[in-house]
Amino acid sequence: MSKYEYNYVSILVGTISGKLKEDYRQVIDRYAADGWKLHSLVPMPLLAGGQASVLDLIFERIIE
């Protein structure tokens, strides 16, 4: 049975603009180059009006 390790990356969302502080596609590409696979995206605690304040990217890879 395979064992996995996980890495969590948080990207802040601008409270006024609603824009991500970092391009999530570049983060995914950077981690993929190191052998990580994107497992999921999770919008974290919502601000007033339903806006996410942080986007968590969860990466996984098999432990060898």
N, C-alpha and C positions, 0 to 999 in steps of 0.2 A: 504494500500500500504506500502511495506517495505521501510525503509530508510537505507542507507548504510553509512559507514565511510571508508575512505581509508588511507593507510599508504604507503609511498614511501621510498624505500631503494635503495641507489646507491652503486654499487660495481665498484671500479676502475679497469681499464684494464692497464696492464703494457705497456708503450709506445714502449719499445724495444722487450720484450718477447711476447706481445699480450696475456699473461695469466691473468686471473682474480685474483685480490688480495685476494679474499675470495671465497670459494666454494659455488656457488649459491644453490646447493642442501641442504646444511646445513642451509642456511638462510631460505629457504622455509620450511624445517622441523621445525625449531625453531618457525617461525611465525604460522605455522599450529597448533602447540601444544598450542598456545594461542588463537586459534579460528579464525585465519585469513585464507582466501582462496586466492591463487595466481590468480590475475585477468589478468595480462599481463606482458610481458618482453619487454622493449624498449631499443634498442641500441642507445645511445645518441651521441652527436656531433662527426662526423667522423674526424679522423686525415688524414694526407696525406696518400694516398694509400688506402683509404676507411676503415681503421680500426676504430672501435668504441673506444672511450676513457673512456666511462662509460656505464655500463649496469644498467638500472633502473628496479627494480622489483616493481610492483604495486599490493598491497594486498587489499582485501575488506572483510568486515564483516557486518552483519546486526546489526543495532542499536536496542536494545530492550528497 
